[in-house]
Amino acid sequence: MAVFSELRTLYHLCLSPVKGGTHAERLESFYAKQAGDYDRFRNRLLQGRRELFNELPMTPGTTWVDLGGGTGANLLWRSDRVYTLRRVDVVDLSSSLLAQCQQRITEHGWDHVHTRCEDATTFTPPEPVDCVTASYSLTMIPDWYAAIDNAWRMLRPGGTIGVVDFYVSHKFPRDGMKKHGWWTRTFWPAWFGADNVWIGNDALRHLQHKFETVDLIETRSRVPYLMGMKVPYFIFVGRKRV
């Protein structure tokens, strides 16, 4: 059953056509038929999430916005703390993924966790928040500059942002940053680009520009079914300057 589920997800990832005139329509076209299998497959593909969420200061009373939170799987990385938080908003443009999230919220009795079918570039919480996260979602937002700027706006001074996502380095990266070879810089953007996932290095640079860097990890993870191949990803924790 698990093998069938993964093959079905791979079909929708690689072969199923993505349709729609708007970003929201394309997201729904991409995710609607794989929403139920989404978490199982991506637990193997999307590495670094546990490390990111374990590092974030989820103290009692924290307010948290998860941009591109989809099925709400990120809530499970801090399920030991979710009950103590004051408010959580899971923001996504895919209603199919948010339906999975709402089911998860209901099962856990998280009355203070809310799904928001809204654009990450314009969503506005009812008050400034303590923490904003984006887990493998920035690369799927066409105007990720605006998403990062919106995260900055919704954070209170001293608030924390946490991001984990795929990326590749520039040909000549800044001192102290990882340098990737030509094949890595060429293959992965083309491979992910087929599914409208746009990876590069500018998102990481913009995060470093907007926020004080608390921690940065640059590493790689294996990709299911691509024997021996590893894709670069980063974990960034930053703070809004006071």
C-alpha positions in Angstrom: 0.0 0.0 0.0 2.8 2.4 0.9 4.6 1.6 -2.4 1.4 2.2 -4.4 1.0 5.5 -2.5 4.5 6.6 -3.4 4.1 5.6 -7.0 0.9 7.6 -7.2 2.6 10.6 -5.7 5.5 10.3 -8.1 3.0 10.2 -11.0 1.4 13.5 -9.9 4.8 15.0 -9.3 6.4 14.1 -12.6 3.7 13.3 -15.2 0.3 14.8 -14.2 -0.2 18.2 -16.0 -0.5 21.3 -13.9 -3.3 23.5 -15.1 -4.7 26.9 -14.1 -4.5 30.6 -14.9 -3.5 31.8 -11.4 -1.0 30.6 -8.9 -3.8 29.4 -6.6 -5.4 27.4 -9.4 -2.0 25.8 -10.3 -1.3 24.9 -6.7 -4.7 23.2 -6.4 -4.2 21.4 -9.7 -0.9 20.1 -8.5 -1.9 19.1 -5.0 -5.5 18.1 -5.1 -4.9 14.5 -6.2 -2.0 13.9 -3.9 -3.1 15.7 -0.8 -3.8 12.4 1.1 -0.4 11.0 0.3 1.5 14.3 0.6 3.1 13.9 4.1 4.1 10.2 3.7 6.2 10.9 0.6 7.6 14.2 1.6 8.8 13.0 5.0 11.6 11.3 3.0 12.2 14.2 0.6 12.0 17.3 2.8 14.8 17.0 5.4 15.8 19.5 8.1 12.3 20.3 9.4 12.8 18.5 12.7 16.0 20.4 13.3 14.4 23.7 12.4 11.4 23.4 14.6 13.4 22.0 17.5 15.5 25.2 17.4 12.6 27.7 17.4 11.6 29.3 20.8 8.0 27.9 21.1 7.5 29.1 24.7 4.0 29.2 26.3 1.8 32.0 24.9 3.7 32.2 21.6 1.9 33.3 18.5 3.0 31.5 15.3 2.2 31.9 11.6 3.2 29.0 9.3 3.4 30.3 5.7 2.7 27.6 3.1 1.8 25.2 6.0 -0.3 22.9 3.8 -1.4 19.8 5.7 -0.3 21.2 9.0 2.5 18.5 9.3 4.8 21.2 10.8 2.5 21.3 13.8 3.6 17.7 14.6 7.3 18.7 14.9 6.3 20.7 18.0 3.2 18.8 19.1 4.6 18.9 22.6 4.2 22.7 22.6 1.2 23.4 20.4 -1.2 23.1 23.3 0.7 25.9 25.2 0.7 28.3 22.3 -1.7 31.2 22.2 -2.6 31.3 18.5 -1.4 29.5 15.4 -2.3 30.4 11.8 -1.6 27.9 9.0 -1.6 29.8 5.7 -1.8 28.2 2.3 -3.5 28.7 -1.1 -4.3 25.0 -1.6 -7.7 24.2 -0.1 -7.0 20.4 -0.5 -4.0 20.6 1.7 -5.7 22.8 4.2 -8.6 20.3 4.4 -6.0 17.7 5.6 -4.7 20.3 8.1 -8.2 21.0 9.4 -8.7 17.2 9.9 -5.5 17.1 11.9 -6.5 20.1 14.0 -9.9 18.5 14.8 -8.3 15.2 15.8 -6.0 16.9 18.3 -8.5 19.4 19.6 -6.4 22.4 18.8 -9.1 25.1 18.9 -6.5 27.9 18.8 -5.0 26.6 15.5 -6.6 28.1 12.4 -6.4 27.4 8.7 -6.2 30.4 6.3 -6.7 29.9 2.6 -4.8 33.1 1.7 -1.7 34.4 -0.1 1.5 34.3 1.9 2.5 37.6 0.4 -0.5 39.5 1.8 -1.8 37.5 4.8 -2.1 39.7 7.8 -2.6 38.2 11.3 -4.8 40.0 13.8 -1.7 41.2 15.7 2.1 41.1 15.4 3.3 37.6 16.0 6.3 36.0 17.8 7.3 33.4 15.1 6.9 33.0 11.4 8.0 29.8 9.6 8.3 28.7 5.9 9.1 25.0 5.4 9.8 24.2 1.8 7.3 26.8 0.7 9.3 29.9 -0.4 10.5 28.1 -3.5 6.8 27.5 -4.5 5.8 31.2 -4.1 6.4 33.1 -7.3 6.9 36.4 -5.4 9.0 35.0 -2.6 10.5 38.5 -2.0 7.1 39.7 -1.1 6.5 36.7 1.2 9.7 37.4 3.1 8.9 41.1 3.4 5.4 40.1 4.6 6.9 37.9 7.2 9.0 40.8 8.4 6.0 43.0 8.6 3.9 40.5 10.7 6.7 39.8 13.2 7.0 41.8 16.4 10.4 43.4 17.0 12.7 40.7 18.3 10.4 38.0 16.7 11.9 34.9 15.1 11.7 33.6 11.5 12.6 30.0 10.6 13.0 28.8 7.1 14.1 25.5 5.6 14.2 25.1 1.8 16.1 23.9 -1.2 18.6 26.2 -2.8 21.8 26.3 -4.9 24.6 28.7 -4.4 25.7 31.5 -6.7 28.7 30.8 -8.9 30.8 33.0 -6.6 29.1 32.9 -3.2 29.9 35.2 -0.3 32.8 34.4 1.9 32.0 31.6 4.3 29.1 30.3 2.3 28.9 26.9 0.5 29.9 26.7 -3.2 28.1 24.3 -5.5 29.5 23.1 -8.8 28.1 23.7 -12.3 26.1 20.5 -12.4 24.4 21.2 -9.1 23.6 24.8 -10.0 22.2 23.7 -13.4 20.4 20.4 -12.8 18.4 21.0 -9.6 16.8 24.3 -10.8 15.8 22.6 -14.0 14.5 19.4 -12.3 12.4 21.3 -9.7 11.4 23.9 -12.2 9.3 21.3 -14.0 6.9 21.4 -11.0 7.0 25.1 -10.6 9.5 25.0 -7.7 12.0 27.7 -8.3 15.3 27.3 -6.4 18.3 29.6 -6.3 20.2 31.5 -3.7 18.5 34.9 -3.7 15.9 33.9 -1.1 18.6 33.0 1.4 20.4 36.3 0.7 17.2 38.3 1.2 16.6 36.5 4.5 20.1 37.5 5.6 19.5 41.1 4.5 16.1 41.4 6.3 16.9 39.6 9.5 19.7 39.2 12.0 21.1 35.7 11.5 20.8 33.5 14.5 21.7 30.2 12.8 22.4 29.0 9.3 23.1 25.5 8.2 23.9 24.6 4.5 23.8 20.9 3.7 22.4 18.2 1.4 19.9 15.4 1.5 19.2 12.3 -0.6 16.3 12.4 -3.0 14.0 9.3 -3.1 14.4 7.2 -6.3 17.3 9.3 -7.6 20.1 6.9 -6.7 23.1 8.6 -5.1 21.9 12.1 -5.8 21.7 14.8 -3.1 20.0 18.1 -3.3 21.3 21.2 -1.3 19.0 22.7 1.3 19.5 25.3 4.1 18.1 26.0 7.5 17.9 29.6 8.5 16.8 31.0 11.9 16.7 34.8 12.1 15.5 37.6 14.3 13.7 40.8 13.5 16.0 43.6 14.6 14.6 45.8 17.4 
